[in-house]
Each structure stands twice: as C-alpha cells, then as structure tokens.
Amino acid sequence: MFNRSLAGNLEDRWREYKRNRYLFLLFLPGFALFLLFNYVPLYGIMIAFKEYRVTEGILGSAWAGLEHFNRLLAGEAFLNALRNTIIIALLKMGFGFPAPIALALLLNELRLVWFRRVVQTVTYLPHFFSWVILAGILFVFLGSDGAMNKLVGLFGLERQLWLLEPDYFYGIVVLTDIWQSIGWGSIIYFAALASIDPTLYEAAIADGASRWRRVWHISLPSMMPTIITLFLLQLGNFLTVGFDQIYNLTTATTLEVGEILDTYVLRRLLTMDYELGMAAGLFNSVIGILLVVTANRLVKWYDREQGLW
Amino acid sequence: MFTRTWGERLFDWFNFLFLLLLGLCTLYPFIYVLTLSLMTPADALAMRVNFIPDNPTLASYEKVFAHPYLWQAYFNTIVRTVLGVSLMLLMTSLVAYPLSRRGFSHRGGIMKLLVFSMLFNGGMIPMYLLVKNLGLLNSVWALVLPGAVTAFNVIIMKNFFEGIPGEIIEAARIDGAGELRIYARIILPLSVPVLAVIALWGAVTHWNAWFDAMLYMHDSDKQVLQLFVRRTVIEEAVSLTPGEELNREAYTPETLKAATIMIVSLPILMVYPFVQRFFVKGVLLGSLKG
C-alpha cells in the first residue's frame, strides 16, 4: 500500500519533470550561474576554522578550531572596527533615517507641482553617482582651495582641511549620506502619501482641522506602516554602514576613525591574512542574519502582511 | 474653503524657501566642480565664490583627454556595461520565466534559495578566492558573471511575468508553440517595462562599479573608469599629467581633477533627465513583496 503510493508519487514526479523538461533547459544556465556565485562561496567560510594553505586548498588544510576568533577578539584593530561600525550605524539611524520622511512630508505640503518635480529631480541626482565620483567631488569641494573654504573665508573664519581632520569625519559621513540618499529615500514615503484618499483631507478641512493637525492625524499615520517596515529593515542591516562611502572618504589621517568591519575584512584580504578576514566576515554575516530575522519577526508582529518573507 | 490663515501662508513660504535651499545645497557641489573644471588657474585660486567662470577654458579637459589610461578605461567600462546588461537580462529572464509558471517543479524550494541568498553570503574573501580559482582574474567575465543573476532581479521579473494572463500562454501552446517560442515571442515582448527598468539599473550599476575591478583586475590596461578616478583624484597615486611638469599657466591639480570627474559623470548627467521616471517606477516595483 505504502510502496504503491510511493511509486505512484515518483511516477507523478517523473511525469511532471518530463512535462517541464524544456522549461528546465531554459532555467538551468542562469540558475547554475546563481548557485555558483551565491552558494559555492559559502564553503569558503571554512577558512575561518582552518590553517589555510593555498597549496593544500580549503578542504586539505588543517583545522584550527576557534583560534582565529580568539586572535580576532584579542586584537585591538577588530574591536576598533566594530566600535566605529556601531557608532556610524547609530548616527545614520538617528539622522539619516528620519531625513527622507521629513522631505516627503514637506514635498507633500507643497502647492506648486512644478516646483515639487524640480526638487525631486534634483535631490534624486546624487543617488545615480558612484561614491568614487561623489567622494572625488567632495575632495575637490572640501579641499584646501575648495568651495567650502571659500565660503568659510567669506565669514572671516580659518580654512580647514575638512577631510583630513578625524574630528569632522563622522559629521561628514552623516551629512554626505543624507546628501546622497535623502531624495531617493523619500520616493517610497511620497508614494505612501500620494495614495491617501483625498476625501480624508476634505472631511478634515470641513471639520475645521488645521494644516498641522491634518499632517499629524492623517499624513503621518498613513505613512506609519512604511516607516516601521523600513526602520526594521534598516535595523536588520545595522552593520552595513556604507562601505563604498566610507572607504572612498577615508584619508591617511582618518584611517583610525574610518575603519569599519568591511574595510577591516578588505585589509585582511589584501594582506592575504584570509583566516582572520574570514573570521571577521563570518562574525559580520552571522550578526547580520540574526538581526534580519529578528527584524522580520518584529515586522510580522506589527503587521502580518508586511515583512521580507 | 481654501482661505488660508497667516500661519499657513508663513509655513508655505518657509517650506518653499527651505526646499529651494535644500535643492541648491544638493546641486552646488556638482555646479562647483563643473565651474572649476572650466576655470583658468588664476580664477581657480582666487578666494571668491562664483558660479560662472570669468574666462572659461577647456585646457583642463584637453589635458585629461590626452591621458594615456583614460580611453582604455572608458572602453573597458563600456564593454563591461554592454556585456553585463545583456547577460543580466538574458539570464535573469530565463530563470524568472519558468519560476513564474504555476506547474514548474520545486518552485517553493527555489524561491527559498533565492531569498536566503539575499540574507546571507560568505563575504568578499570566499568570493575573491572563487573568482581566482575559476581563473577569472584580469578577465571581464569576473565583472559581469557574479551579478548576472541576482535574487532581487529574478523576483521582480517573476512577479511581472505572473501578471501576464495564463490564457495567452495556453492559446500559444494549443497553436503548437514550444516553451522557447513562448518565452521569446510572447513573454519578452509583453515585458518591455520590467526589462527596461532592470536594464537601466544594471547599466548604472555597471557604469558605477569599481570595487570588483579593484579586487579582480590587476593589469593596468584592464582598469575601469571609476578606478581611474579613484587613482587620480582620491588616492593621487596616478598622475593626471604623467611624465611632465605641471603647466601652471594652463591648469591646476584641482581643475584637472574637476575635469576628470566631469568627463566620467557626463554620460550619466546626459541621460538622467530622460530616464529618471523609469527609475522611480523601478523603486516602486522593487518594494512589492516577492
């Protein structure tokens, strides 16, 4: 009885595969490429637990246990990178996250539609440039003869070497992050505002609600699901603080404050200390996935319909 | 009904001015670099704030255009962008189309594999070793193959394909069309909007990419444009005036840097106004749940 149903199942499966055989043929090349570059590298994670020798390969090298993790946590460099990452993450969450929400609200209150379009087009622009270009612009703009020093000079203040000064580094990182992402980030909030039923506002006006009250009682609550979802997603990506931006803005004198987990891993890669770099990378990935899973739980708890999966 | 109190009028003015200022601040660094790239050394060094160069000159551009590495880097970036986007569209749609079909085996399991890849990866070291072991170092394939099929793009495309009515596919099959013909003659022509969004994003991503080239491309003739900017403007490891004294009459190091930035940004600046709305559409497509 059991065997017969198993055989029947297998037969069904076989028939299904046969029916789908041409679809499989279309599917396989791309899917193989996907597996090769997304799943094959996972076995390289073993390097974190090995004495890796290139000649013996990853599998052939001897096990090292947790030695590399001990080395990692004993070294000042890794802890410094972790601390910097957390500081930048908190700053970006505190200042970078609310900025596009505020922009969307202000854009929504604008009566001049053409002006709103202009502001949107302009603020989206920096998003389309790589951080190499943006950092290049900033190096010129904030350079010793740059525009910022000319502006500062107008007020009789002294010139500064903005990007060489460790004290300014986090401020510059936060401000330029807003510069690059505020417009683009506002799109999704603005879409949420645009989908609000206009009769809600009309009814509120008829009831004598002021502009401020309409924002507070209609606009903001309508954006809330979007805000909460994106906040939790950002929480999930807490340790991803913008490698491209920070790596390109760092100078010889700001290396200490500009070292984050990703740049730490890169430096280990470049000095061929693969084991230590992999241990740090794995630490980063594991914390990352724990945060994402927790954040997704929280999203679901807030609203069953939302969330990544 | 639309009479406004003076407080609201004040707010409107304040809001207008604030957004105007925000727009100007966003744009000013770009305008500054454009202006500087057209300046003579005397104007560039003067401590004045100006938006329009008094004596515009193309001397800095001429100098950068004469750089031996620039054209090679430009060519390499164009090659990776064209090859990368073509491969991305072909491979992604070939993966997404079967997944959009209800009868396709193991859809659920495959979707889980896709989603998991967005949450967890080995990081840069295993990726580097993989590319190295595949013998792809210093090859353009190292730049176009890893990003050809991403979970994000597959899910967006699959969602779009699912919106195409099944009756059309059924009808084609009854008329004797095979799967390849259905994919190429029916699905792809009906999916131009999503293909365009993914192609545009892919093009911007490839045009702007530098990190993969920094890791995988070691030969100096394999560099991409972004790395040319990084080496000359940020690291100053490569001179913008190789093998000769700086001609201080014609340009300064800063005007040369500004010209380099403009030369690399120009293609994006030129197409941006026309394609901006497609990108906005893309954001809203991407925010749909997979």
Interface residues (C-beta under 8 A of the other chain):
Chain A: R13 E16 Y17 R19 N20 Y22 L23 F24 L25 L26 F27 P29 G30 F31 L33 F34 L35 L36 F37 N38 Y39 V40 P41 L42 Y43 G44 I45 I47 I58 L103 L106 L107 E109 L110 R111 L112 F115 V118 V119 T121 V122 T123 Y124 L125 P126 F128 F129 S130 V132 I133 A135 G136 I137 L138 F139 V140 F141 G143 D145 G146 A147 N149 K150 L151 G153 L154 W179 I182 G183 W184 I187 I188 A191 I205 S210 R211 F243 D244 N248 D262 V265 L266 R268 L269 Y274 G277 M278 G281 L282 N284 S285 G288 I289 V292 V293 G307 L308 W309
Chain B: M1 T5 E8 F11 D12 N15 F16 F18 L19 L20 L22 G23 C25 T26 L27 Y28 P29 F30 Y32 V33 L36 A44 L45 M47 R48 V49 L90 M91 T92 L94 V95 Y97 P98 L99 R101 G103 F104 S105 I110 L113 L114 V115 S117 M118 L119 F120 N121 G122 G123 M124 I125 P126 M127 Y128 L129 L130 L145 P146 A148 V149 T150 A151 V154 G178 E179 L180 Y183 V204 W207 N208 A209 W210 F211 L215 Q226 L227 V229 R230 V233 I234 E254 K257 A258 T260 I261 V264 S265 I268 Y272 P273 Q276 F279 V280 V283 L284 S287 K289 G290
